[in-house]
């Protein structure tokens, strides 16, 4: 399992980053990105702390651990600035909290995240075909999620992505230990969204390609 969207107690998760890494390894993860929630109030604190942990475990962890950030509930016009700031602070994976159907995310967030060149648009809700086309053009991955609530629109996201050729990946949006999933569980989530076996294989491969791209 490659999971590029997780949270520790540096935001609203319940695990120390080190415990999150250990638990992911034990259930068979290959790679994990720690992407705690950030906005202008905490980005200068959170991202360097994640980078510090990733650097500390380098050579001591049995899985690849990646420093990241999830820009969350930020006004769309501020997203580009914060994507750049996260990268300057050392985030290798930048996620933007998309227009999920279960939270009052500001309209226009999906497009702003795509135009800002985020790596992943998380749980993008009822994303438009136009925004999915733009995501394909900008190389922004659309997320299928195992997270309760956010997953309600998985079928729509996958259908639009297939129609437009946008890249899809699967993540957990983990906040608690039980949110981590096995590859078998990930396949069930993807089948539930309407993916066939060939599509599931491609989605898993997309996560590896994203890791390869960031180095």
Secondary structure, 3 states (H helix, E strand, C coil): CEEEEECCCCCCCCCCHHHHHHHHHHCCCCEEEECCEECCCCHHHHHHHHHHHHHHHCCCCCCEEEEEEEECCCCHHHHHHHHHHHHHCCCCEEEEECCCCCCCCCCCHHHHHHHCCCCEEECCCCCCHHHHHHHHHHCCEEEEECCCCHHHHHHHHHHHHHHHCCCEEEECCECCHHHCCCHHHHHHHHHHCCCCHHHHHHHHHHHHHHHHHHC
